[in-house]
Amino acid sequence: AGVLQIEVTRVVPGRRIVHTILDDGTQGWGGTWTIDIAETPAGTEVSIIEEGYVDSPFFRIVMNLMGQHSTIESYLRSLGAHYGEMVTPRRD
């Protein structure tokens, strides 16, 4: 296991941040998380779009067994908890 390198590749202050996983060619997976922030009458809405790839058929199976959205949903719940909010992720 190595160090996961992530780079912030785009920032729109107060609205969007894009994180890119830097692949050195040996890990066989990578991609981006685009995090959008929007004010709504109920508060702040955070949405995440993941665009990625997993080369290994074995790891694609593991990912499907664990749930394709489990990491994003866990991140959103942790983000809400950090601010004292209960979060129920939804998939649109």
C-alpha positions in Angstrom: 0.0 0.0 0.0 1.3 3.3 -1.0 0.4 6.9 -0.5 -2.7 8.1 -2.3 -1.9 11.4 -4.1 -4.8 13.7 -4.6 -4.6 17.1 -6.4 -7.1 19.9 -6.3 -7.4 20.6 -10.0 -10.2 23.2 -10.1 -11.7 25.6 -7.6 -14.7 27.9 -8.0 -14.8 29.7 -4.6 -17.9 28.9 -2.7 -19.3 26.8 -5.5 -17.1 23.9 -6.7 -13.9 22.0 -6.1 -12.5 19.2 -8.2 -10.1 16.6 -6.7 -8.1 14.3 -9.0 -6.4 11.1 -7.9 -3.0 11.1 -9.4 -2.2 7.7 -10.9 1.4 6.8 -11.3 0.4 4.0 -13.7 0.7 1.2 -11.1 -2.5 1.4 -9.0 -5.0 0.6 -11.8 -7.7 3.0 -10.7 -8.3 6.7 -10.4 -10.5 9.6 -11.4 -12.1 12.7 -10.0 -14.6 13.9 -7.5 -16.4 17.1 -8.4 -18.0 18.6 -5.3 -20.7 21.2 -5.9 -22.0 23.5 -3.1 -25.4 25.3 -3.5 -27.5 27.4 -1.1 -31.1 26.3 -0.9 -34.0 27.5 1.3 -33.4 24.5 3.6 -29.7 25.1 3.9 -26.6 24.1 2.0 -26.7 21.2 -0.5 -23.5 19.4 -1.3 -23.4 17.1 -4.4 -20.6 14.9 -5.5 -20.0 13.5 -9.0 -17.4 10.7 -9.3 -15.8 10.0 -12.6 -13.4 7.2 -12.3 -12.1 3.9 -13.6 -11.1 0.6 -12.0 -8.9 -1.6 -14.3 -9.0 -4.8 -12.3 -12.0 -7.1 -12.8 -11.4 -8.4 -9.2 -11.6 -4.9 -7.7 -14.6 -4.0 -9.8 -16.4 -7.0 -8.3 -15.3 -5.9 -4.8 -16.5 -2.4 -5.5 -19.9 -3.7 -6.6 -20.2 -6.0 -3.5 -19.4 -3.1 -1.2 -21.7 -0.7 -3.0 -20.7 1.7 -5.7 -21.8 4.7 -3.7 -20.6 3.7 -0.2 -17.5 6.0 -0.1 -19.4 9.1 -1.3 -22.3 8.4 1.1 -19.9 7.9 4.0 -18.1 11.1 3.1 -21.4 13.1 3.0 -22.5 11.7 6.3 -19.2 12.5 7.9 -19.3 16.0 6.4 -22.7 16.6 7.9 -21.7 15.2 11.3 -18.7 17.6 11.3 -21.2 20.5 11.2 -23.6 18.9 13.6 -26.1 17.9 10.9 -27.8 14.6 10.2 -27.4 13.8 6.5 -29.4 11.4 4.3 -27.6 11.0 1.0 -29.8 10.7 -2.1 -29.0 9.6 -5.6 -30.4 11.7 -8.4 
